[in-house]
Amino acid sequence: MHDHAILAGKRILLVIAGGIAAYKSLELIRRLRERGASVRAILTKAGAQFVTPLSVQALTEGTVYQDLWSLTDESEMGHIRLSREADLVVVAPATANLLARMAAGMADDLAATALLATDKPVLVAPAMNVRMWLHPATQANMALLAARGVTRVGPNDGDMACGEFGPGRMAEPMEIVDAIAAHFAAQSVPKPLAGKRALVTSGPTHEPIDPVRYIANRSSGKQGHAIAAALAALGAEVTLVAGPTRLPDPPGCAVTHIESAREMLTACMAALPTDIAVFAAAVADWRVKGLSERKLKKDGNAPPALELTENPDILATIAGSGALRPALVVGFAAETGDVVEYARAKRARKGCDWIVANDVSPGTTTFGGDDNAVHLIRADGVEDWPRMGKDAVASRLADTIAAHFGATHFQGKTP
Ligand code: CTP
């Protein structure tokens, strides 16, 4: 939960589009105003099917803007001014239709026009049927908007008004308030990594056996995703190359989704050159040799023998990529004993600058859990960090990286 005091005096332009979740936006207005923010609202034609302009007007204590062509709206405040006189534009609920119109740059009603005309950051809270959310069209629209810097809160998994279950429920009003507070908190943080580019890998890889089966591991991607978000929060321009995870894309990062180790390597190479590279992914060491084009069938005889072959080592490849090598290469080591000893050897063997070593022995719950106890291994020594949340590990690592660049900026050397 972020500190909501930061919302005092902030000006929010809230766009309410047409979805059953629009009723939650009324609660959102109340929660924002309770915390000292002012809210101006644009209600789309479809939005007005779900909540009345009068309710929105009563809660915002201001005009509800509805019509692009209304002379009153235009004379009191044109859509350009409306879209600029805000610190943040929040679209809640953001319907599939409005996301598509935003992605396409359309200006066919007041909401779309204001979103096209604005020079302010935009946060969307999608709400729609699960199939509509998972549809490649919506996913592509969302990815495009994210690449343009639009941030997102939700959607959450849950029962939907239409009787289906899955992702598509709009985030709860307090989650949206929290995301808005996080946005303003991130803005007020100094940006020591501004102008730096970073590559982060995260999650497991899936190595296909045949068209329906694959080899995987239990990596959740939590640590890598948190590192990508923490570097972005310090101002770095982050490309996250993510294996299959259940996590939402972290805010402020360009995300490339891949499945196999070889796809991860290709995506990482495409992201170079960068100043920083952090390899937090649990890349499968092996893949199946001679991948079957057809599903393997039981034939009543012996089970098929899977012959494995080694995957490319992405960290070692990029650490050894000569002129393209990022200035700071950070690897991870997952060990189950003699953690520091093995990690030191790994640092030298893989040619990286730092290793974040964690103990993944049974009972530590590092894999999949929310906490991590790590050792940071550098050329000049080892720091033992106390057990803390993966988010805290991520921000401490990002701070350490920022301090490193701050120091080398003056000294011109690597540790
Ligand atoms: N790594 C990688 N590509 C691989 C394998 C690993 O980029 N094909 C990276 C991981 O992202 C991590 C580090 O290398 O940063 C881990 O090295 P790895 O050799 O896999 O070590 P462990 O997973 O710790 O296990 P082991 O020592 O048993 O091999």
Residues whose N, C-alpha, C, O or C-beta is under 5 A from the ligand:
A	BS01	CTP	F279 A280 A281 A282 V283 A284 N311 P312 D313 I314 L315 G331 F332 A333 A334 E335
